[in-house]
Amino acid sequence: MTKRLFKALATSAILGLGATTAATAAECIAPANPGGGWDFTCRQIGKIMYDIGAVEKPIQVTNMAGAGGGLAFTHVVSERNDDADLIVAASSATSTRLAQNAYAGMTADQVRFVGAIGADPGVIVVAADSPYQSLNDLIEAVKADPGGIAFAGGSAVGGFDHLKPLMILQRAGVEDVKAVKYIGVDGGADAITQTVGGFTQAMSGDMSEIVGFLKSGDVRAIAVLTEERVPGFEDIPTAKEQGIDVVAVNWRGLYVPKGISDDDFQKWADRLQQVADSDEWKEAMAANGLAPFTKVGNDFQSYVDGVVSEIRALSKEIGVIQ
């Protein structure tokens, strides 16, 4: 899809929604239809910002579905580059698609990533009767026979579930990650079924997908891909404490137009930090299965830059992009 068509679609979407806001009221674009993760991010964070007094007026939410977030991204870059009253919901899918050039030539450096304040942690799990007791056990098996180990995940080839184990294996010194098999299925439950059934040796997914299976005893989680162990799941070690420096989570956060001032960028960072520190947000995370993951301001921008670079390199290596 061309940039011109993106621009036309974005303009028509805004006009169709009647999304005009008073100059003093901020707007949050959710790049998807109501009910999804991006919509949750806009509505929940926006509501809490107003409830705790971080903003003076309620934040208006505009749903702008299209191209996996690409329609909204192009609209912001092309039409709203200096709008200091605009925030946009984002997640790991945003950075992955930007890294893989899925937004019609748009790049991550055309906006500023202001922060993330919650995440669905990435996990690596094995069947309950698996011989692999730790992440390093699994890594050693891959090193011994790369083609003999397969991972299942709920995303397509090249998606985030596929990239998580590849990032781990690269950090562990596995040179030919293309030799490692990946089976992409329709969602985390199907991926776990593949692993429990012995069709794959491990599953790559998110914490929210495996909770029921952990409780039933069907699987064991051998690594959670967070900075620290997840509250409520303290028995699952992180990859980092097993010597593999990988943090891979489906973060929930925001970006802002690149053309706004540093002062306005910092204002949004401070507001987001206020939400992260609030009891209201802690309750929202608990109710929606999110783990703490707070990176705000320049710290988060650096994190996203690193993730985009790593995913782009990995995606080229496995042939997802040229």
C-alpha positions, -999 to +999 in steps of 0.1 A: +000+000+000+014+034-010+020+062+014-004+083-006-032+058-001-023+055+036-026+093+039-060+093+021-074+065+042-062+082+074-078+115+064-111+098+056-110+078+089-106+110+109-133+128+090-156+098+093-151+096+130-156+133+135-125+133+157-121+169+163-110+180+198-107+212+216-072+226+216-070+221+253-081+185+253-057+157+245-064+128+222-053+092+223-054+073+190-059+035+194-047+020+161-074-007+162-111-013+167-126-010+202-120-039+225-083-048+218-051-042+235-044-008+220-079+004+228-074-008+264-042+012+266-058+044+254-089+042+275-074+029+307-043+051+307-063+081+296-090+076+323-064+072+350-045+103+339-077+123+343-087+106+375-054+113+393-052+149+379-023+144+355-044+161+328-071+188+333-097+174+308-107+139+298-086+124+270-106+117+239-100+082+224-101+078+186-101+043+171-082+042+138-079+006+127-059-003+096-028-020+084-019-034+118-013+000+132+002+014+100-027+037+092-025+055+125+013+057+123+012+073+088-015+097+099+006+109+129+038+113+108+021+129+078-006+150+095+001+155+132+039+157+135+039+186+158+007+180+178+017+182+214-018+171+225-016+137+208-006+103+222-009+070+204-012+035+219+016+011+210+029-024+219+056-048+210+036-054+177+043-018+168+081-021+171+081-055+154+062-043+124+084-012+121+115-034+122+100-055+095+090-026+073+054-034+075+043+002+076+049+011+039+084+024+044+077+042+077+105+039+103+106+039+141+126+071+142+096+091+127+079+092+162+091+094+198+083+065+221+073+080+254+070+050+276+056+016+286+040+009+320+028-027+318+035-058+299+024-094+292+057-112+299+072-135+273+078-171+284+094-203+273+077-234+284+081-271+281+059-301+287+056-313+323+076-345+315+102-327+294+138-336+301+148-299+300+148-286+335+162-251+327+166-227+298+202-236+295+193-273+292+172-264+262+199-242+248+225-270+250+201-293+232+198-268+204+236-264+202+240-302+200+213-306+173+198-274+160+175-291+135+162-315+162+146-289+184+113-272+174+094-244+191+057-237+187+041-202+190+009-184+184+023-160+158+033-166+122+069-172+111+087-139+117+063-128+144+072-120+180+067-156+193+091-168+167+117-141+174+118-146+212+136-180+211+159-168+183+170-138+204+177-162+233+197-185+211+217-158+195+226-143+229+237-178+239+260-181+209+240-203+185+252-192+151+227-208+127+193-199+142+177-206+108+182-243+115+159-242+145+124-252+136+094-231+144+057-240+140+033-211+140-002-220+150-034-201+158-028-189+193-010-199+225-034-227+234-027-245+202+011-239+206+009-255+241-010-285+226+018-290+201+043-290+229+024-312+254+018-336+225+054-339+218+053-324+183+076-296+195+101-294+223+091-260+237+065-232+233+072-195+230+044-173+241+031-148+267+023-154+304-014-148+299-016-177+275+000-203+299-015-196+333-043-222+331-018-248+318+006-241+346-021-245+372-033-278+356+003-291+355+005-297+318+036-275+313+066-261+331+078-226+325+116-226+323+121-189+317+102-156+319+116-129+297+114-100+321+139-079+341+127-095+374+105-124+384+068-118+379+047-113+410+025-143+416+049-165+396+080-161+416+091-198+410+097-190+373+133-178+368+141-150+343+163-157+313+187-130+327+193-148+359+201-179+338+228-159+320+208-150+289+203-112+287+170-111+269+139-091+279+110-098+255+076-087+267+044-075+250+046-041+264+017-016+266+027+020+261+026+052+240+043+071+213+040+108+205+047+129+173+084+134+167+080+171+160+069+181+195+093+199+219+115+181+244+094+199+271+062+185+258+078+150+254+088+152+291+053+163+301+038+131+286+066+110+302+059+126+336+021+120+332+027+084+322+050+079+352+022+092+375-001+066+361+025+039+366+029+049+403-009+050+409-030+025+428-055+027+400-030+014+374-018-014+398-055-025+400-059-023+362-028-045+357-040-071+382-074-072+366-060-076+331-031-100+337-003-075+331+031-075+349+050-044+360+072-031+332+080+006+336+103+023+311+095+060+306+111+088+286+145+085+270+151+052+288+122+037+269+132+053+236+166+036+239+150+003+247+127+005+216+157+015+194+176-016+205+146-039+200+139-026+165+176-030+155+177-066+169+144-077+153+154-062+119+187-081+119+170-113+130+142-109+104+168-105+077+187-135+089+156-158+087+144-143+054+113-124+066+127-092+051+154-085+026 
